[in-house]
Amino acid sequence: MQQSRYLKEFIIFQNLLEEDYYKTKKVYDYANKLGYSAKKLNMVVKFIANKSAKEFIDDTVIIKVKRLLIHYNLSIKEIAFKTGFNEPTNLYKYFKKHTNSTPEEFRKKYV
């Protein structure tokens, strides 16, 4: 019973993340929009995805960035703005932190 409730809550969070990932990358913002505490959102995500809400958000954003790098001929600056980074350097730091490569290095490897 608990699992099905958590799954429903997780899917609602996942849908919200799909809509808003370019607006915010903060657990608090998603929890707030869902009417949860950050602790509850973390518990739901941990139960279903076996990672923290922040890790799940970051993984989702990185997947979106990778998809744009591979499938679209956009500049890194365009991708940065499209995915909610107000400066390309912020995207560089974020991407490097999560993938150990720069967006250009990643793109060269797969395109």
N, C-alpha and C positions, 0 to 999 in steps of 0.2 A: 504494500500500500504506500509506504513512504517512498519507495523507489519510483512509482508512477507519478506521485506528486512532484518529486524532485525533477523527474524527466520533463514534465510539463513546464515547470518553472525554468528549467535549463533551456528548453526550446524557445520560450518567450525571450529569455536573455539573448540567446543566439540570434534570433530574428532582429532584436533591437540593435545588437552589435553589427549585424549586416547593414542596417540602415544608417547607423551613426558612427561607425569606426573612424570616419574621416573628421568627425566633429570632436571626439574625445577618446582618450585612451586611459581614462581614470576609472578604477573600480567604483569609487564613490559616486561618480556621475551616473553610472548604469544602475547601481543599487538604488540610488535616489529616484530615478525615473520609474523603477519597478516597485517602489515603495518598500524596499528591503533595507536592512542595514548592510554595510559592507561585509560584516561577519557572516550574515545569512547567505549573501550571494556567493561568498567564498566557499561556504559549506555545500551549497547546491552544486557548484561547478566541480569542487573536489570530489563529491560523491559520484557525479556522472562522468566527468572527463579525467579524473585523477590528477588534476593540477590546480593551481590557484587561479582565481579569476583573472588576475593580472597576467599570468603566464598565458592563459587562454586568449585574452585580448591581444597580447603581443604576438602570439602565434598567428592569429587571424590577420592582423595588420601585415605581418611579414609575408604571408601567403598572398595577400592582395598586391603588395609591392612586387613580389616575384612574378606574379601573373602579368602585371603591367610591363615589367622589364622584358619578359620573354615574348609576349604576344603583341605588344604595341610599340611603334617606333616613336615613343615620346622621349623628350629629354628628361634628365634626372630632375631638373627644376620643375617640369610639368608634373611628373609623377609625385614629387614632394608635395606640391599644392593640391593635387587630386586626392592624396591620401591624408591630408590634414596637417601637414608640416608647414609652418609659416616661413621656414628657411630651409633651403636645400641642405645646408650643413647639419641641421637637426635630423634630417632623414639619413644622411651619411652616418652620423654617430649611432643612431638607433639601429640601422641596418647592420652596421659593422658589429655592434654589441651582440646582436642576435644571430648573426650568420658567420661572423669572423671573416667576411669579405666586403668589399665596397660594392655598391650597386653596379658599377662598370665591370668589376671583376666577375661578378655573378652573371651579368648579361653576356660577356665574352665567352664564358664557359658553356652557356646554353643556347646561344643564338648563332 
